[in-house]
């Protein structure tokens, strides 16, 4: 599942999903917006 890059989403995922460090994928829109 791809997710937003909002820090609250990342922190919650890391707190509640076992092995989240290896599972988080950011959506293309947010990656490209950070590159612009």
GIBEL-V604035 format. One record per residue. N is the residue number from 1. BURIAL is 1 if it has 24 or more other ideal C-beta (glycine too) atoms within 12 Angstrom, else 0. D_FIRST is the distance of its C-alpha to the first C-alpha in whole Angstrom. Layout:
n=N burial=BURIAL d_first=D_FIRST
n=N burial=BURIAL d_first=D_FIRST
//
This chain:
n=1 burial=0 d_first=0
n=2 burial=0 d_first=4
n=3 burial=1 d_first=6
n=4 burial=0 d_first=10
n=5 burial=0 d_first=13
n=6 burial=0 d_first=15
n=7 burial=0 d_first=16
n=8 burial=0 d_first=16
n=9 burial=0 d_first=13
n=10 burial=0 d_first=13
n=11 burial=0 d_first=16
n=12 burial=0 d_first=15
n=13 burial=1 d_first=11
n=14 burial=0 d_first=14
n=15 burial=0 d_first=17
n=16 burial=0 d_first=15
n=17 burial=0 d_first=12
n=18 burial=0 d_first=15
n=19 burial=0 d_first=14
n=20 burial=0 d_first=11
n=21 burial=0 d_first=13
n=22 burial=0 d_first=12
n=23 burial=0 d_first=8
n=24 burial=0 d_first=8
n=25 burial=0 d_first=7
n=26 burial=0 d_first=8
n=27 burial=0 d_first=9
n=28 burial=0 d_first=12
n=29 burial=0 d_first=14
n=30 burial=0 d_first=14
n=31 burial=0 d_first=15
n=32 burial=0 d_first=17
n=33 burial=0 d_first=19
n=34 burial=0 d_first=19
n=35 burial=0 d_first=21
n=36 burial=0 d_first=24
//
